[in-house]
């Protein structure tokens, strides 16, 4: 089916679709780091299925595990314990934070966050939640209520959620400068608890690196200050590691480790099954055992997705452990730093590991977002066969490639990006 037919049928029969380009593309097949559209054009995939294709497209070990499971058993029910789920849970507990050894599985990050909030409320006996501005936590009514990013909040909102200032040092909402600010954004959480809640909060939920709002990395002191305040008032810490878990941020398996923090509950997903629908909500036995309601779900611990997850973890340990991601991330960072020296359009380098990006600004002093220029960058990268992801307020992009990438893939991506930014600069006469 060609792209015109696909688009016509999509317009007629589907809703809620998104697109990055003036003329959309449809991906027909993938292999490793590359995908091909329906017209036969080849692309280097540095978006990775929105960070989900951790092992690359159609990795032979993952594919073999899927085919074998599909030929054996596709679905039963979680009322019948399955070997795939228990064996994977044991392996997952080896790479999660200390003491976090119990997991619950669903099909999406949204569900993982919902289950995390459910646990927090049940465990603490409280209902009020502190989240962050700029956060993204899913597409359910609760997830969109926790989210505080333009275009992602629905008209229906769940009560009892307060949003603290995002720890974004480049665009500080408090108009302060790090480190002389004394981490005021974290300390303001106490003011929020005391003056806008009952003073008895259930939890604080935060992404270690805020993905949708542009891969924002908090200062090193942030989580220690913020979480200490939350625990002082009886709340627990939910680290939303949907994007950062499985080594995506480099150096460590989970993102919170960069801040030397151990959460109480940790939703994770994306890279977990390299494109198969799966998520996990990980916590301690104490918190898990506090749940006294039934949470059985039809597709909980789905045998096929669990088979993929088992294979993915083996592949990541063998081919793309956190040390490898750190190495590739260092190459990306060096490339971005070189581009920043070359192009005044670049205002800020975002993220770390294999989740990094660039923020475009029209003026380095005012930091006015360069949205039109970023929109054009997507056209130029598409033209050169490079897929990237969006972030921020439409003025940032994300490099979130499969974690199995190698040096030659980084070099190819940076070369295509360099040429694309040069074309944007020329068009806008910058």
Order of alpha helices (4+ residues) and beta strands (2+ residues): alpha-beta-beta-beta-alpha-alpha-alpha-beta-alpha-beta-alpha-beta-alpha-beta-beta-beta-alpha-beta-beta-beta-alpha-alpha-alpha-beta-beta-alpha-beta-beta-beta-alpha
